[in-house]
Every structure is written in structure tokens, then in C-alpha cells.
Amino acid sequence: MALDSKKHATLAPGEAPSRAGLAKSLLSVNDIVPVANATEQAQVVDALSATDFPVTSSRPLTTARGDARGLHTIEVSRGDGVFIPASGVPSFTSKANADTWAAAHSSLLNVGDRCVAGPADFRWDGAAWRPTARISGYQAGPNPGPQPSLITQAGTAVGTVAADGTGMNVGFPSAFPNGVITVVVTNGDASPSATDRVRGAANVTLSTFGVVWENVTGGGGLRRANWIAIGW
């Protein structure tokens, strides 16, 4: 047998057709396999491991899982025992389950990756799942349509702080359309020393702000700050 341009098994030049060759050719097709649940996904992986086409990074397995959320049914495994939604947004029943999964598979995550845990939305900051910004909507006005109300955004940020306390810059998840009333910043849990503390926000624009620290130890480095901003 040989591989064609789509990496499907096919008859090699001069090879006689056979029932076994035909079966191998069909098995090599990378189609989307319907499965009922994760148990059946694992059974498909186990069955393929005994063939010439085990699930690997070079031959991933794509399934349509019947018990997944509607927009997350298509999942892909690359042979590591983990199925990742094709949407790139894992879904968990709780934050605790999301944390457990991340502890076991953190190598699959990059800063900024998103997950849904229960009804809440989280982003990966390189060490943990953090709640995403919460943004209030617009308040309906009488005429001619919606009138802007106060908009609240909040989040947590990790950035490199210089020895002089500058260098951490934060972008609002959504730019404020008109103005920023206030930005309140507090120490996050990544501060390596009790002497490090946030002085406040600086250079606030509709889309970004800087965080200024004082009493920075160790010549600076990564720090985390929690923030809340109110604008309109």
C-alpha cells in the first residue's frame, strides 16, 4: 500500500487489488466519526491503535460527539488522549473541573485562551483561568433609540514591571465609546513581595491604561494587577 496526496492508503504501483487492501484504504480516510460520548471516543482511539492508522499528531482523529453542547460537537484528538473542541473553546460544568483539566493539560493552553465553565466565561492568563471582563450594556432610551449608560469593565492583568514601577500596560477588552470616568487598580496575587503595591492607573485612554507600581523589589518582573473601569 502507498499514501496518496491526501494521505489515504491506496494501491502501490503494481500491487494487486485485494479485499484487505480495500479495507485498509477505507480505514485510512480521515472522516468525522460520529460518537455518542467520551467513552465511545476512547473506544475509537483504542480500535485505531491496533491498525496501521493510530491517532497521532500527524494523523489526528476528528469526532462529532453527540452529548456535547450544540456548537462544540466537533472535537479533535492528536493521540494524547485529549479531545479539543474545533471551536477552541473547551466547556466544563464548573470552574473546579476547568482547573483540574488545566492542571493536567496546561501545555495545550496559551495566554488568552478561553473556556466556558458553567454559565461563566474565563481566560487563561498563563497560570490560571481568570474571569473575563464584565461589560454592562446600553440602556434603552425613549427617542430615537438606545442611549448610552455607564459601562463597567473589570479584569486581571499580568505584565512586566520595570524597577521604577512602570511598564505594565492594559488594554480594555472593549474600548469605551465616549469617555472613561475612573480606573481603580489593586494588587493581584502574582506580587512576589509584600512591599510591592500599585500606585494607580496612568495614561488612561478609551482603549488602554498603564499601571504604576511603587516599592518594586528584585529589579522588577512579572506582576499581576486587578482592575475595574467605569466609562460611558
C-alpha positions in Angstrom: 0.0 0.0 0.0 1.0 3.6 -0.6 -0.3 7.0 0.5 -2.0 9.3 -1.9 -1.8 13.1 -1.8 -4.5 13.3 0.8 -2.6 10.7 3.0 -5.1 7.9 2.3 -3.9 4.4 1.8 -4.0 3.3 -1.9 -2.6 0.6 -4.0 1.1 0.9 -4.7 2.3 0.7 -8.3 2.0 -2.9 -9.5 0.2 -4.0 -6.3 -2.7 -6.5 -7.0 -6.1 -5.4 -5.6 -7.4 -7.3 -2.6 -10.1 -7.2 0.0 -7.6 -6.4 2.7 -6.2 -3.5 0.7 -9.7 -2.1 0.1 -10.5 -2.3 3.8 -7.2 -0.6 4.7 -7.9 2.1 2.1 -11.3 2.9 3.6 -9.9 2.9 7.2 -7.3 5.5 6.3 -9.9 8.1 5.3 -9.8 10.9 7.8 -13.6 11.5 8.1 -15.5 12.8 11.0 -16.5 9.9 13.2 -19.9 10.2 15.0 -19.7 9.1 18.7 -22.2 9.3 21.5 -19.9 10.4 24.3 -16.3 10.5 25.5 -16.4 6.7 26.3 -17.1 6.0 22.7 -14.4 8.4 21.6 -11.9 6.4 23.7 -13.1 3.2 22.1 -12.5 4.5 18.6 -9.0 5.6 19.6 -8.2 2.2 21.1 -9.6 0.4 18.0 -7.4 2.5 15.7 -4.3 1.9 17.8 -4.4 -1.7 16.6 -4.4 -0.7 12.9 -1.9 0.9 10.6 -3.5 4.2 11.3 -3.3 5.0 15.1 -4.3 8.5 16.3 -1.2 10.7 16.3 -0.2 14.4 15.8 0.3 13.6 12.1 -3.0 11.7 11.8 -5.5 13.3 14.1 -8.9 12.0 14.8 -12.0 14.2 14.4 -15.3 13.2 16.0 -18.8 14.6 16.3 -19.7 13.9 20.0 -23.5 13.6 20.5 -23.6 14.7 24.1 -21.6 17.9 23.6 -23.0 21.4 23.5 -24.5 22.3 20.2 -21.7 24.5 18.9 -19.0 22.3 20.3 -19.8 18.8 18.9 -16.7 18.7 16.6 -13.6 17.7 18.6 -10.1 16.7 17.6 -7.5 14.4 19.2 -3.9 14.2 18.3 -3.1 11.0 20.1 -2.5 12.4 23.6 -5.8 11.2 24.9 -7.3 14.7 24.9 -10.1 15.9 22.6 -10.1 19.6 21.9 -13.2 21.3 20.5 -12.7 22.5 17.0 -14.0 25.9 18.2 -11.0 26.1 20.5 -13.3 26.9 23.5 -13.5 24.0 26.0 -16.7 23.7 28.0 -16.8 22.5 31.6 -19.6 22.0 34.1 -17.8 24.0 36.8 -14.7 26.2 37.4 -13.3 23.3 39.5 -13.5 21.0 36.5 -11.8 23.6 34.3 -9.0 24.0 36.9 -8.5 20.2 37.1 -8.3 19.9 33.3 -5.9 22.8 33.0 -3.6 21.4 35.7 -3.3 18.2 33.6 -3.1 19.8 30.2 -1.6 23.2 30.7 0.8 22.6 27.8 -2.1 22.9 25.4 -3.0 26.4 26.6 -1.7 29.8 25.6 -2.3 33.1 27.3 -5.6 34.5 26.2 -7.3 31.1 25.5 -10.9 31.0 26.6 -13.2 28.4 28.3 -16.7 28.3 29.5 -17.3 26.9 33.0 -21.0 26.6 33.9 -22.5 30.0 33.0 -19.3 31.9 33.2 -16.6 32.8 30.8 -12.9 32.6 31.6 -9.5 33.4 30.0 -6.2 31.7 30.6 -3.5 34.1 31.9 -0.6 31.6 31.8 -1.2 30.2 35.3 -5.0 30.1 35.9 -8.4 30.6 34.5 -9.5 34.2 35.2 -12.9 35.7 34.7 -13.2 37.8 31.6 -14.3 41.4 31.6 -17.9 42.1 32.5 -19.4 44.8 30.4 -22.7 46.4 31.1 -24.9 47.0 28.1 -26.7 50.1 26.8 -29.9 51.4 28.3 -32.8 51.9 26.0 -33.8 55.5 25.5 -37.1 57.0 24.5 -36.2 58.6 21.2 -34.7 58.0 18.7 -33.2 54.8 20.2 -30.7 53.5 22.7 -29.0 56.0 24.9 -25.5 55.2 26.4 -25.5 54.3 30.1 -22.5 53.7 32.3 -20.3 50.8 31.1 -18.3 48.8 33.6 -15.4 46.6 32.7 -13.3 44.6 35.0 -10.5 42.1 34.8 -7.0 41.0 35.8 -3.7 41.6 34.0 -0.2 40.2 34.2 2.7 42.2 32.8 6.3 43.0 33.2 7.1 45.9 35.6 10.4 47.7 35.5 12.4 48.6 38.5 11.0 52.1 38.5 7.4 50.7 38.7 6.4 51.4 35.1 5.9 49.2 32.1 2.6 47.4 32.7 0.0 48.4 30.1 -3.5 47.0 29.9 -6.0 47.1 27.1 -9.7 47.2 27.8 -11.5 44.2 26.2 -13.8 46.7 24.5 -12.9 50.3 24.0 -15.1 52.8 25.8 -17.1 54.7 23.1 -17.2 58.1 24.7 -15.1 58.5 27.8 -13.6 56.9 30.9 -14.8 58.1 34.4 -12.4 56.2 36.6 -10.0 53.2 36.7 -9.3 51.5 40.0 -6.3 49.1 40.2 -5.3 46.9 43.1 -2.5 44.4 43.7 -3.0 40.9 42.2 -1.9 37.6 43.6 1.3 37.5 41.5 3.2 40.1 43.5 6.4 38.4 44.9 6.8 40.8 47.8 4.5 42.4 50.3 6.3 45.7 49.7 5.1 45.8 46.1 2.0 47.9 45.7 0.0 49.6 43.0 0.1 53.4 43.0 -2.7 53.7 40.4 -3.6 54.0 36.8 -1.9 56.4 34.4 -2.2 57.5 30.8 -5.8 56.4 30.6 -7.4 56.4 27.1 -10.6 55.0 25.7 -8.9 51.7 25.0 -5.8 51.4 27.3 -4.3 52.4 30.6 -1.0 52.0 32.4 -0.4 50.6 35.9 2.2 52.3 38.1 3.8 50.4 40.9 6.0 51.5 43.9 8.5 49.8 46.2 9.2 47.3 43.4 11.5 44.6 44.6 14.0 42.4 42.7 14.5 44.8 39.9 11.0 44.2 38.6 9.5 41.4 36.6 6.0 39.9 36.2 3.3 41.3 38.4 -0.5 40.9 38.4 -3.0 43.7 38.9 -6.8 43.5 39.3 -8.8 46.4 37.9 -12.2 47.9 37.4 -13.1 50.7 35.0 -16.2 52.8 34.6 -16.9 54.8 31.5 -19.6 55.7 29.1 
